[in-house]
Amino acid sequence: MPVGLKWTIIGISLIVALILVAILNPFVIVKAGYRGVVLTWGAVSGVMDEGLHLRIPFAQHIEKLEVRTVKMEVPALAYSKDIQTVDSLIALNYHLDPSNVGKLYKEIGEDFESRVISPAVQESVKAITAKYTAQELIEKRELVRDEIKGLLTERLAERSMLVDAFSIVNFDFSDEYEKAVESKQVAQQSALKAQNDLDRVKKEAEQRVAQAEAEARAIKIQAEAITQQGGEDYVNLKAVEKWNGVLPTQMIPNATLPFINLNK
């Protein structure tokens, strides 16, 4: 066989092989963070890990499911113990159990968020919310969150879904209830201010009484001291304390100098 013809046949064979590979597509690449569910003639027959794999053309099809943590937000409408409407927004981080993605796909399929997770979130929120009044839902938010998370974790684990994180983004109540709460808070603040004002008035009155009593006691002690020491001497002493030391320039006939009692 001529050398040129030989290389021509080899080249044509390679081209045909490449075309067949492209058409048949026997290679499958499963990216990191995913698992490949192997469907053989439509039935789940295995699971592929990350990496490069071979499949049987036409007979096998690979569905790739993400097993990394995924975040989703779910609205939930519920009623409190005192029949108040509670509109919640729930944030959920979850991931699929890599060892059970085949079973998950077989029982639920790809649309597991809308078919399983969202209903489970709403049912868990309703079950726990109904145990508390609207006021308790506000005051015990962390406890309510933990209880909802516990119930939801239990339900999703039955379907090979694992909860990584859970939080209540918001609790919204009816406009009527929020207005009632606001009115109650205003009334409580007004009552507290009135009580504080009353306490202040009482304290100021007590201070005035204490001051008056102290002044009365001082006057009483002073009067007793004057009586004991002799009233006239005490008056002369006070006059001396107030004298500026200047003698009068004019004298009234037969008058004495200030503070000099000639009878003593």
Buried (B, 14 or more C-beta within 10 A) or exposed (E): EEEEEEEEEEEEEEEEEEEEEEEEEEEBEBEEEBBBBBBEEEEBBEBBEBEEBEBEEEEBBBBBBEBEEBEEEBBBEBEBBEEBBBEBBBBBBBBBBBEBBBBBBEEBEEEBBEEBBBEBBBBBBBBBBEEBBBBBBEEBEEEBBEBBBBBBBEBBEEBBBBBEEBEBEEBBBEEEBEEBBEEEEEEEEEEEEEEEEEEEEEEEEEEEEEEEEEEEEEEEEEEEEBEEEEEEEBEBEEEEEEEEEEEEEEEEEEEEEEEEEEEE
